[in-house]
Amino acid sequence: MWPARRPRTRTGKTVTACKRTGRILATWGQGFLLLTLIMIILAGMMPVTIVMLSLNHYFYMQRRLTDVRLEAIHEVNWLLAQFLTNCTAERDYVPSENFLQSFRAATAKTRALFSGTTC
């Protein structure tokens, strides 16, 4: 029987194979290359993650501001509809103090949300 040939690289150097599995063992250079690639990938993922989290937070806050603004508009519209319904039903309608207080609060909230400082 001839002795088993050892696998060779492109340059002609022999490489060692595991006796139990027969697979070629990675040399130190291949392991270092793999570690370097992993570190480059992780280093590239860090800034992308930070930028994506910042953008996500920005768009979440814009969405939340829009939701609060729409809620304020809905409240003012509901109060105005209530007032117009009561005015058309009765010509001598006088709004109650609770209604006026709610309307003042809703309009103040709307003014604050649509001022230049919240944009």
N, C-alpha and C positions, 0 to 999 in steps of 0.2 A: 504494500500500500504506500502510496505517495503521501507525504505530509500535507496537511491542509494548507492551502495558500492563504496568506493573510491579505485582507483587503488593502488596496492602495488608493491614495488620493490622486488628484490630477498631476501633482508634481512628482509623483512616484514614491512618496513617503508612505510607510505602512502605518495603519491605524489599528488600535486595539479593539477587539470585540469582546463582549461579555461572554464568559464561558457557559453560563446557564441559559441565557436567552438567545445568544448569537447576534444580538444587535450591536452596531458599532457605537462605542462610547463617545460621548462628546468630549472634545478636547477643551482645554482652558480657554482658548480663543473663541470657540463657538459659544461657550457659556457666557463669556464676557460680552460678546456681540448681542446675545439674547437679552442680557441684563441691560445693556445700553439701549436697545430698542424699547424695552419696557419703560425705562426711565424717560426716554424722549416722549413716548406716548403719554405717560402720566404728566410730564411737565407741560405738554400741549393741552391736556384736558383741564388743568387748573385755571388758566386765564379764561378759557371758554366757559367753564362753570361759573366763574365769578361774573362775567359779562352777562350770561344768561339769567343768573339770579337777579342781577341789577335791573335788567330789562323786564323781567317778570314782575318785580316789585313796582316798577314805574307804571306798567300797564295795569296792574291790579289797583293801584291808587287812583289812576285816571278813571277806571271803571267804577270804583267805589264812589268817587266824586260825582260821576254822571248819574249813578243810582240815587244818591242823596238829592241831587238837583231835580231829577224827575219826580221824586217823592214830594218835594216842596211844591213843584208845579201842580201836581195832582191835588194836593191839599188846597191850594189857592183856587183851583178850578172847581173843586167840590164846594167850597164855601161860596164862591160867586154863583154857582148854579143854584145852591140853596137860597141865596138872597134873591136872585131873579125869579125863581119859582114862587117865593112868598110875595114878591112885589107884584107879579102879574095876577096872583090870586086875590090879593087885597090891595086896593089902591092906597089906603092909609096905613100900610105896614111900616112899623118902626122896629128895627132889629134890637134884640136884647143885648144887655151888657156882655153876657158870655159870648155871644156871636161876634160882637165888635172886638173883644179881647182876643178871640181865636183868630180873627181876620188880621188884626194888627201883628200878632205873633207870626202868622204864616207869611205875611208880606215882608216883615223884617228878616225872616229866615231866607226868603227868596232873594231879597236885596243883598244879603251877606254872601250867599252862595254864588251870585252872578256878578259880584264886584270884581275889579281887576286883580285883587290880591289873592283870590282863590284859583286863578287860572295858571 
